[in-house]
Structures are given as structure tokens and as C-alpha cells.
């Protein structure tokens, strides 16, 4: 008796689940693709021909002066870091400003800009980092005396 009851219950349960299943909607049965094509064309036009508002004017940085005090230097670094967290135009302006400054402290910012999603920022960062390439740091003379057991180290 039990041999018939268990498979019968499983068959009834499978039949109930099969009848209650959701009907699958056909993929793109009546979708209007003209809106999608129009959006794609608009995006391609924007990528191929950037508008004048997207470009950073070199004249906007014409009155720029490098920082003179330590406080101005720290303020400039903070402003550049915040600009790198904003949109692509602000990042591009920050890279141009870092290139004008030309200080070694902007190298991490320029290295981060080399991995940016906007190709204009990457190109500007590559041009800005160019003066630092190949130049090695000059080692200063050892001003502190060596440890007392230096004779045993040699």
C-alpha cells in the first residue's frame, strides 16, 4: 500500500506545480527598438564630436600661480584631490593644474589619472607626467653617523 501511495502523491504534486507555473513572455515580441537606436545614435554623436562645453580652455588657467607657502600648497593638493573625485571636466582641469604646478607631490594624482575612464584625462596625465619620467632622485650625503657596529656589518 505504501509503495503506491508515495509515487502517487509525488505525481499529483508535480502535476499541481506544472499547472501553476508562470507563462514565459516571449523575448522582444512587441518591443519598439527605434527609441533604443535613437539613443545609440545620440551617444555616438556625443563621443565622436564632443561639445565645446566639454573642453577645458587653457585660458582659464592663464592667471594661475604656484603656491608660495606651505598652507597654499596643502590647500592646492586638497583641491586637486577633490577635483579628481568629481566629474570628467573637473578631473581634466585638475590634471592641467597639476601639470602647471609640476611638483613631485602631484605624481600619485597623475598616476591615478592615467587609469581614468575619460581618454582626455589619460592623455593630459601622460603629458603632465612626461617631465618626471627617467629622472632619478639625487641621493643626499649621509648626514647622520652610521651605527656603532658598522665595522661588523662590512
BADO-743994 format. One record per atom (N, C-alpha, C): residue in three letters; residue number from 1; x, y, z; atom name. Coordinates in Angstrom, 1 decimal, m for minus. Layout:
// BADO-743994
ALA:NUM:X:Y:Z:CA
...
This chain:
// BADO-743994
UNK:1:0.8:m1.2:0.0:N
UNK:1:0.0:0.0:0.0:CA
UNK:1:0.9:1.3:0.0:C
UNK:2:1.9:1.2:0.8:N
UNK:2:2.8:2.4:0.9:CA
UNK:2:3.6:2.6:m0.4:C
UNK:3:3.8:1.5:m1.1:N
UNK:3:4.6:1.6:m2.4:CA
UNK:3:3.8:2.4:m3.4:C
UNK:4:2.5:2.4:m3.4:N
UNK:4:1.7:3.0:m4.4:CA
UNK:4:1.4:4.5:m3.9:C
UNK:5:1.3:4.7:m2.6:N
UNK:5:0.9:6.0:m2.1:CA
UNK:5:2.0:7.1:m2.3:C
UNK:6:3.2:6.8:m2.1:N
UNK:6:4.3:7.8:m2.2:CA
UNK:6:4.5:8.2:m3.7:C
UNK:7:4.6:7.3:m4.6:N
UNK:7:4.8:7.8:m6.0:CA
UNK:7:3.5:8.5:m6.5:C
UNK:8:2.4:8.1:m6.1:N
UNK:8:1.1:8.8:m6.5:CA
UNK:8:1.1:10.2:m6.0:C
UNK:9:1.5:10.4:m4.7:N
UNK:9:1.5:11.7:m4.1:CA
UNK:9:2.5:12.6:m4.9:C
UNK:10:3.7:12.1:m5.2:N
UNK:10:4.7:12.8:m5.9:CA
UNK:10:4.2:13.2:m7.3:C
UNK:11:3.4:12.3:m8.0:N
UNK:11:2.9:12.6:m9.3:CA
UNK:11:1.8:13.7:m9.2:C
UNK:12:1.0:13.7:m8.2:N
UNK:12:m0.1:14.7:m8.0:CA
UNK:12:0.6:16.0:m7.7:C
UNK:13:1.6:16.1:m6.9:N
UNK:13:2.3:17.3:m6.6:CA
UNK:13:3.0:17.9:m7.8:C
UNK:14:3.6:17.0:m8.6:N
UNK:14:4.3:17.5:m9.8:CA
UNK:14:3.3:18.1:m10.8:C
UNK:15:2.1:17.5:m10.9:N
UNK:15:1.0:17.9:m11.8:CA
UNK:15:0.5:19.3:m11.3:C
UNK:16:0.4:19.5:m10.0:N
UNK:16:m0.1:20.8:m9.5:CA
UNK:16:0.9:21.9:m9.8:C
UNK:17:2.2:21.6:m9.5:N
UNK:17:3.2:22.6:m9.8:CA
UNK:17:3.3:22.9:m11.3:C
UNK:18:3.2:21.9:m12.1:N
UNK:18:3.3:22.2:m13.6:CA
UNK:18:2.1:23.0:m14.0:C
UNK:19:0.9:22.8:m13.5:N
UNK:19:m0.3:23.6:m13.9:CA
UNK:19:m0.2:25.1:m13.4:C
UNK:20:0.5:25.3:m12.3:N
UNK:20:0.5:26.6:m11.7:CA
UNK:20:1.7:27.5:m12.1:C
UNK:21:2.5:26.9:m12.9:N
UNK:21:3.7:27.7:m13.3:CA
UNK:21:3.4:28.9:m14.1:C
UNK:22:4.3:29.9:m14.1:N
UNK:22:4.1:31.2:m14.9:CA
UNK:22:4.4:31.0:m16.3:C
UNK:23:3.6:31.7:m17.1:N
UNK:23:3.8:31.6:m18.6:CA
UNK:23:5.0:32.5:m18.9:C
UNK:24:5.9:32.0:m19.7:N
UNK:24:7.1:32.8:m20.1:CA
UNK:24:6.7:33.8:m21.2:C
UNK:25:7.1:35.0:m21.0:N
UNK:25:6.9:36.0:m22.1:CA
UNK:25:7.9:35.9:m23.2:C
UNK:26:7.5:36.0:m24.4:N
UNK:26:8.4:35.9:m25.5:CA
UNK:26:9.4:37.1:m25.5:C
UNK:27:10.6:36.9:m25.8:N
UNK:27:11.7:37.9:m25.7:CA
UNK:27:11.5:38.9:m26.9:C
UNK:28:11.3:40.1:m26.6:N
UNK:28:11.2:41.2:m27.6:CA
UNK:28:10.1:40.9:m28.6:C
UNK:29:8.9:40.5:m28.1:N
UNK:29:7.8:40.2:m29.0:CA
UNK:29:7.3:41.4:m29.7:C
UNK:30:7.1:42.5:m28.9:N
UNK:30:6.5:43.7:m29.5:CA
UNK:30:7.3:44.9:m29.1:C
UNK:31:8.6:44.8:m28.8:N
UNK:31:9.4:46.0:m28.4:CA
UNK:31:9.7:46.9:m29.6:C
UNK:32:9.5:48.1:m29.3:N
UNK:32:9.9:49.1:m30.4:CA
UNK:32:11.3:49.5:m30.2:C
UNK:33:12.2:49.1:m31.1:N
UNK:33:13.6:49.4:m31.0:CA
UNK:33:14.0:50.7:m31.6:C
UNK:34:13.1:51.5:m32.1:N
UNK:34:13.5:52.8:m32.7:CA
UNK:34:14.0:53.8:m31.6:C
UNK:35:13.5:53.7:m30.4:N
UNK:35:14.0:54.5:m29.3:CA
UNK:35:15.4:54.2:m28.9:C
UNK:36:15.6:52.9:m28.9:N
UNK:36:17.0:52.4:m28.5:CA
UNK:36:18.0:52.8:m29.6:C
UNK:37:17.6:52.7:m30.8:N
UNK:37:18.5:53.1:m31.9:CA
UNK:37:18.8:54.6:m31.9:C
UNK:38:17.8:55.4:m31.5:N
UNK:38:17.9:56.9:m31.4:CA
UNK:38:18.9:57.2:m30.3:C
UNK:39:18.7:56.5:m29.2:N
UNK:39:19.6:56.8:m28.0:CA
UNK:39:21.1:56.4:m28.4:C
UNK:40:21.3:55.3:m29.1:N
UNK:40:22.6:54.9:m29.5:CA
UNK:40:23.2:55.9:m30.5:C
UNK:41:22.4:56.4:m31.4:N
UNK:41:23.0:57.5:m32.3:CA
UNK:41:23.4:58.7:m31.6:C
UNK:42:22.5:59.1:m30.6:N
UNK:42:22.9:60.3:m29.8:CA
UNK:42:24.1:60.1:m29.0:C
UNK:43:24.3:59.0:m28.5:N
UNK:43:25.6:58.7:m27.7:CA
UNK:43:26.8:58.7:m28.6:C
UNK:44:26.6:58.1:m29.8:N
UNK:44:27.8:58.1:m30.7:CA
UNK:44:28.1:59.5:m31.2:C
UNK:45:27.2:60.3:m31.5:N
UNK:45:27.5:61.7:m31.9:CA
UNK:45:28.2:62.4:m30.8:C
UNK:46:27.8:62.2:m29.5:N
UNK:46:28.5:62.9:m28.4:CA
UNK:46:29.9:62.4:m28.2:C
UNK:47:30.1:61.1:m28.5:N
UNK:47:31.5:60.6:m28.3:CA
UNK:47:32.4:61.0:m29.5:C
UNK:48:31.8:61.0:m30.7:N
UNK:48:32.6:61.3:m31.8:CA
UNK:48:32.9:62.8:m32.0:C
UNK:49:31.9:63.7:m31.6:N
UNK:49:32.1:65.1:m31.7:CA
UNK:49:31.8:65.7:m30.3:C
UNK:50:32.8:65.8:m29.4:N
UNK:50:32.5:66.4:m28.1:CA
UNK:50:32.1:67.9:m28.2:C
UNK:51:31.2:68.3:m27.4:N
UNK:51:30.8:69.7:m27.5:CA
UNK:51:31.8:70.7:m26.9:C
UNK:52:31.7:72.0:m27.2:N
UNK:52:32.6:73.0:m26.7:CA
UNK:52:32.6:73.0:m25.2:C
UNK:53:31.5:72.7:m24.5:N
UNK:53:31.4:72.8:m23.1:CA
UNK:53:32.2:71.7:m22.4:C
UNK:54:32.5:70.6:m23.1:N
UNK:54:33.3:69.6:m22.5:CA
UNK:54:34.8:69.9:m22.5:C
UNK:55:35.3:70.8:m23.3:N
UNK:55:36.7:71.1:m23.4:CA
UNK:55:37.1:72.1:m22.3:C
UNK:56:38.3:71.8:m21.8:N
UNK:56:38.9:72.8:m20.8:CA
UNK:56:39.7:73.8:m21.6:C
UNK:57:39.4:75.0:m21.3:N
UNK:57:40.1:76.1:m22.0:CA
UNK:57:41.4:76.3:m21.3:C
UNK:58:42.5:76.4:m22.1:N
UNK:58:43.8:76.7:m21.5:CA
UNK:58:43.9:78.1:m20.9:C
UNK:59:43.0:79.0:m21.5:N
UNK:59:42.9:80.4:m21.0:CA
UNK:59:42.4:80.5:m19.6:C
UNK:60:41.6:79.5:m19.1:N
UNK:60:41.1:79.5:m17.8:CA
UNK:60:42.1:79.4:m16.7:C
UNK:61:43.3:78.8:m17.1:N
UNK:61:44.4:78.6:m16.2:CA
UNK:61:45.5:79.6:m16.4:C
UNK:62:45.2:80.7:m17.2:N
UNK:62:46.2:81.7:m17.6:CA
UNK:62:46.8:82.4:m16.4:C
UNK:63:45.9:82.8:m15.5:N
UNK:63:46.3:83.5:m14.3:CA
UNK:63:46.8:82.7:m13.1:C
UNK:64:47.1:81.4:m13.4:N
UNK:64:47.5:80.5:m12.3:CA
UNK:64:48.9:80.8:m11.8:C
UNK:65:49.0:80.8:m10.5:N
UNK:65:50.4:81.0:m9.9:CA
UNK:65:50.6:79.8:m8.9:C
UNK:66:51.9:79.3:m8.9:N
UNK:66:52.2:78.2:m8.0:CA
UNK:66:52.1:78.7:m6.5:C
UNK:67:51.8:77.8:m5.6:N
UNK:67:51.7:78.2:m4.2:CA
UNK:67:53.0:78.6:m3.6:C
UNK:68:53.0:79.6:m2.8:N
UNK:68:54.2:80.1:m2.2:CA
UNK:68:54.4:79.6:m0.7:C
UNK:69:53.4:79.4:0.0:N
UNK:69:53.5:78.9:1.4:CA
UNK:69:53.1:77.5:1.5:C
UNK:70:53.4:76.9:2.6:N
UNK:70:53.1:75.5:2.9:CA
UNK:70:51.5:75.4:3.0:C
UNK:71:50.9:76.4:3.5:N
UNK:71:49.4:76.3:3.6:CA
UNK:71:48.8:76.3:2.2:C
UNK:72:49.3:77.2:1.4:N
UNK:72:48.8:77.2:0.0:CA
UNK:72:49.0:75.9:m0.7:C
UNK:73:50.2:75.3:m0.5:N
UNK:73:50.5:74.0:m1.1:CA
UNK:73:49.5:72.9:m0.7:C
UNK:74:49.2:72.9:0.6:N
UNK:74:48.3:71.9:1.2:CA
UNK:74:46.9:72.1:0.7:C
UNK:75:46.5:73.4:0.6:N
UNK:75:45.2:73.8:0.1:CA
UNK:75:45.0:73.3:m1.4:C
UNK:76:46.1:73.6:m2.2:N
UNK:76:46.1:73.2:m3.6:CA
UNK:76:46.0:71.7:m3.8:C
UNK:77:46.7:70.9:m3.0:N
UNK:77:46.7:69.5:m3.0:CA
UNK:77:45.3:69.0:m2.7:C
UNK:78:44.7:69.5:m1.6:N
UNK:78:43.4:69.1:m1.2:CA
UNK:78:42.3:69.5:m2.3:C
UNK:79:42.5:70.6:m3.0:N
UNK:79:41.6:71.0:m4.0:CA
UNK:79:41.7:70.1:m5.2:C
UNK:80:43.0:69.7:m5.6:N
UNK:80:43.2:68.8:m6.7:CA
UNK:80:42.6:67.4:m6.4:C
UNK:81:42.8:66.9:m5.1:N
UNK:81:42.2:65.6:m4.8:CA
UNK:81:40.7:65.6:m4.9:C
UNK:82:40.1:66.7:m4.4:N
UNK:82:38.6:66.8:m4.5:CA
UNK:82:38.1:66.9:m6.0:C
UNK:83:38.9:67.6:m6.8:N
UNK:83:38.5:67.7:m8.2:CA
UNK:83:38.7:66.4:m8.9:C
UNK:84:39.6:65.5:m8.5:N
UNK:84:39.7:64.2:m9.1:CA
UNK:84:38.6:63.3:m8.7:C
UNK:85:37.9:63.6:m7.7:N
UNK:85:36.7:62.8:m7.3:CA
UNK:85:35.4:63.3:m8.0:C
UNK:86:35.5:64.4:m8.7:N
UNK:86:34.3:64.9:m9.4:CA
UNK:86:34.2:64.4:m10.8:C
UNK:87:33.5:65.1:m11.6:N
UNK:87:33.2:64.7:m13.0:CA
UNK:87:34.5:64.8:m13.9:C
UNK:88:34.3:64.3:m15.1:N
UNK:88:35.5:64.3:m16.0:CA
UNK:88:36.0:65.7:m16.4:C
UNK:89:35.2:66.7:m16.4:N
UNK:89:35.7:68.0:m16.7:CA
UNK:89:36.6:68.6:m15.6:C
UNK:90:36.1:68.3:m14.4:N
UNK:90:36.9:68.7:m13.2:CA
UNK:90:38.2:67.9:m13.1:C
UNK:91:38.2:66.6:m13.4:N
UNK:91:39.4:65.8:m13.4:CA
UNK:91:40.4:66.3:m14.4:C
UNK:92:39.9:66.7:m15.6:N
UNK:92:40.8:67.2:m16.6:CA
UNK:92:41.4:68.5:m16.2:C
UNK:93:40.6:69.4:m15.6:N
UNK:93:41.1:70.7:m15.1:CA
UNK:93:42.2:70.4:m14.0:C
UNK:94:41.9:69.5:m13.1:N
UNK:94:42.9:69.2:m12.1:CA
UNK:94:44.2:68.7:m12.6:C
UNK:95:44.1:67.9:m13.7:N
UNK:95:45.4:67.3:m14.3:CA
UNK:95:46.1:68.5:m15.0:C
UNK:96:45.4:69.4:m15.6:N
UNK:96:46.1:70.6:m16.2:CA
UNK:96:46.7:71.4:m15.2:C
UNK:97:46.0:71.6:m14.1:N
UNK:97:46.6:72.4:m13.0:CA
UNK:97:47.8:71.8:m12.4:C
UNK:98:47.7:70.4:m12.2:N
UNK:98:48.9:69.7:m11.7:CA
UNK:98:50.1:69.8:m12.6:C
UNK:99:49.8:69.8:m13.9:N
UNK:99:50.9:69.9:m14.9:CA
UNK:99:51.5:71.3:m14.8:C
UNK:100:50.7:72.3:m14.6:N
UNK:100:51.3:73.6:m14.5:CA
UNK:100:52.1:73.8:m13.2:C
UNK:101:51.7:73.1:m12.1:N
UNK:101:52.5:73.2:m10.9:CA
UNK:101:53.8:72.5:m11.0:C
UNK:102:53.8:71.2:m11.6:N
UNK:102:55.0:70.5:m11.8:CA
UNK:102:55.7:70.0:m10.6:C
UNK:103:55.1:69.9:m9.5:N
UNK:103:55.7:69.5:m8.2:CA
UNK:103:55.6:67.9:m8.1:C
UNK:104:56.6:67.3:m7.4:N
UNK:104:56.6:65.9:m7.2:CA
UNK:104:55.4:65.4:m6.4:C
UNK:105:54.8:66.2:m5.6:N
UNK:105:53.7:65.8:m4.8:CA
UNK:105:52.5:65.4:m5.6:C
UNK:106:52.4:65.8:m6.9:N
UNK:106:51.2:65.5:m7.7:CA
UNK:106:51.4:64.2:m8.4:C
UNK:107:52.5:63.5:m8.3:N
UNK:107:52.7:62.3:m9.0:CA
UNK:107:51.7:61.2:m8.7:C
UNK:108:51.3:61.0:m7.5:N
UNK:108:50.2:60.0:m7.2:CA
UNK:108:48.9:60.4:m7.9:C
UNK:109:48.6:61.6:m7.9:N
UNK:109:47.4:62.1:m8.6:CA
UNK:109:47.5:61.8:m10.1:C
UNK:110:48.6:62.1:m10.7:N
UNK:110:48.8:61.9:m12.1:CA
UNK:110:48.8:60.4:m12.5:C
UNK:111:49.4:59.6:m11.6:N
UNK:111:49.3:58.1:m11.8:CA
UNK:111:47.9:57.6:m11.8:C
UNK:112:47.1:58.1:m10.9:N
UNK:112:45.7:57.7:m10.8:CA
UNK:112:44.9:58.2:m12.0:C
UNK:113:45.3:59.4:m12.5:N
UNK:113:44.6:59.9:m13.7:CA
UNK:113:45.0:59.1:m15.0:C
UNK:114:46.1:58.4:m15.0:N
UNK:114:46.5:57.5:m16.1:CA
UNK:114:45.5:56.4:m16.2:C
UNK:115:44.8:56.0:m15.2:N
UNK:115:43.8:54.9:m15.2:CA
UNK:115:42.4:55.4:m15.2:C
UNK:116:42.2:56.6:m15.6:N
UNK:116:40.9:57.2:m15.7:CA
UNK:116:40.0:56.7:m16.8:C
UNK:117:38.7:56.8:m16.7:N
UNK:117:37.8:56.3:m17.7:CA
UNK:117:37.7:57.3:m18.9:C
UNK:118:38.0:58.6:m18.7:N
UNK:118:38.0:59.6:m19.8:CA
UNK:118:39.3:59.6:m20.5:C
UNK:119:39.3:59.5:m21.8:N
UNK:119:40.6:59.4:m22.5:CA
UNK:119:41.3:60.8:m22.5:C
UNK:120:40.5:61.9:m22.4:N
UNK:120:41.2:63.2:m22.4:CA
UNK:120:42.0:63.4:m21.1:C
UNK:121:41.5:62.8:m20.0:N
UNK:121:42.2:62.9:m18.7:CA
UNK:121:43.5:62.1:m18.8:C
UNK:122:43.4:60.9:m19.4:N
UNK:122:44.5:60.0:m19.5:CA
UNK:122:45.6:60.6:m20.4:C
UNK:123:45.2:61.3:m21.5:N
UNK:123:46.2:61.9:m22.4:CA
UNK:123:46.9:63.1:m21.7:C
UNK:124:46.1:63.9:m21.0:N
UNK:124:46.6:65.0:m20.3:CA
UNK:124:47.6:64.6:m19.2:C
UNK:125:47.2:63.5:m18.5:N
UNK:125:48.1:63.0:m17.4:CA
UNK:125:49.4:62.4:m18.0:C
UNK:126:49.3:61.8:m19.1:N
UNK:126:50.5:61.3:m19.8:CA
UNK:126:51.5:62.4:m20.1:C
UNK:127:50.9:63.5:m20.7:N
UNK:127:51.7:64.7:m21.0:CA
UNK:127:52.3:65.3:m19.7:C
UNK:128:51.5:65.4:m18.7:N
UNK:128:51.9:66.0:m17.4:CA
UNK:128:53.0:65.2:m16.7:C
UNK:129:53.0:63.9:m16.8:N
UNK:129:53.9:63.1:m16.1:CA
UNK:129:55.2:62.9:m16.9:C
UNK:130:55.2:63.3:m18.1:N
UNK:130:56.4:63.2:m19.0:CA
UNK:130:57.7:63.8:m18.5:C
UNK:131:57.6:65.0:m17.9:N
UNK:131:58.9:65.6:m17.3:CA
UNK:131:59.5:64.8:m16.2:C
UNK:132:58.7:63.9:m15.5:N
UNK:132:59.2:63.2:m14.4:CA
UNK:132:59.7:61.8:m14.8:C
UNK:133:59.5:61.4:m16.0:N
UNK:133:60.0:60.1:m16.5:CA
UNK:133:61.5:60.1:m16.7:C
UNK:134:62.1:59.0:m16.2:N
UNK:134:63.5:58.8:m16.5:CA
UNK:134:64.4:59.6:m15.5:C
UNK:135:63.9:60.5:m14.8:N
UNK:135:64.7:61.3:m13.9:CA
UNK:135:64.8:60.6:m12.6:C
UNK:136:65.9:60.4:m12.0:N
UNK:136:66.1:59.7:m10.7:CA
UNK:136:66.3:60.7:m9.7:C
UNK:137:66.0:60.4:m8.5:N
UNK:137:66.2:61.3:m7.4:CA
UNK:137:67.7:61.3:m7.0:C
UNK:138:68.1:62.5:m6.7:N
UNK:138:69.5:62.6:m6.2:CA
UNK:138:69.6:62.2:m4.8:C
UNK:139:70.5:61.3:m4.5:N
UNK:139:70.7:60.9:m3.1:CA
UNK:139:71.6:61.9:m2.4:C
UNK:140:71.1:62.4:m1.2:N
UNK:140:71.9:63.3:m0.5:CA
UNK:140:73.0:62.6:0.3:C
UNK:141:73.9:63.4:0.8:N
UNK:141:75.0:62.9:1.6:CA
UNK:141:74.5:62.4:2.9:C
UNK:142:75.1:61.4:3.4:N
UNK:142:74.7:60.8:4.7:CA
UNK:142:75.1:61.7:5.8:C
UNK:143:74.2:62.4:6.4:N
UNK:143:74.5:63.4:7.4:CA
UNK:143:74.6:62.8:8.8:C
UNK:144:73.9:61.7:9.0:N
UNK:144:73.9:61.0:10.3:CA
UNK:144:75.1:60.0:10.4:C
UNK:145:75.6:59.8:11.5:N
UNK:145:76.7:58.9:11.6:CA
UNK:145:76.2:57.4:11.6:C
UNK:146:76.9:56.5:11.0:N
UNK:146:76.5:55.1:11.0:CA
UNK:146:76.4:54.5:12.4:C
UNK:147:75.8:53.4:12.5:N
UNK:147:75.7:52.7:13.8:CA
UNK:147:77.1:52.3:14.3:C
UNK:148:77.1:52.0:15.6:N
UNK:148:78.4:51.7:16.2:CA
UNK:148:79.0:50.4:15.7:C
UNK:149:78.2:49.5:15.3:N
UNK:149:78.7:48.2:14.9:CA
UNK:149:78.8:48.1:13.4:C
UNK:150:79.0:49.2:12.7:N
UNK:150:79.2:49.2:11.3:CA
UNK:150:80.4:48.4:10.8:C
UNK:151:81.4:48.3:11.6:N
UNK:151:82.6:47.5:11.3:CA
UNK:151:82.3:46.1:11.2:C
UNK:152:81.3:45.6:12.0:N
UNK:152:81.0:44.2:11.9:CA
UNK:152:80.1:43.9:10.7:C
UNK:153:79.4:44.9:10.2:N
UNK:153:78.5:44.7:9.1:CA
UNK:153:79.2:44.6:7.8:C
UNK:154:80.4:45.1:7.6:N
UNK:154:81.1:45.1:6.4:CA
UNK:154:82.0:43.9:6.2:C
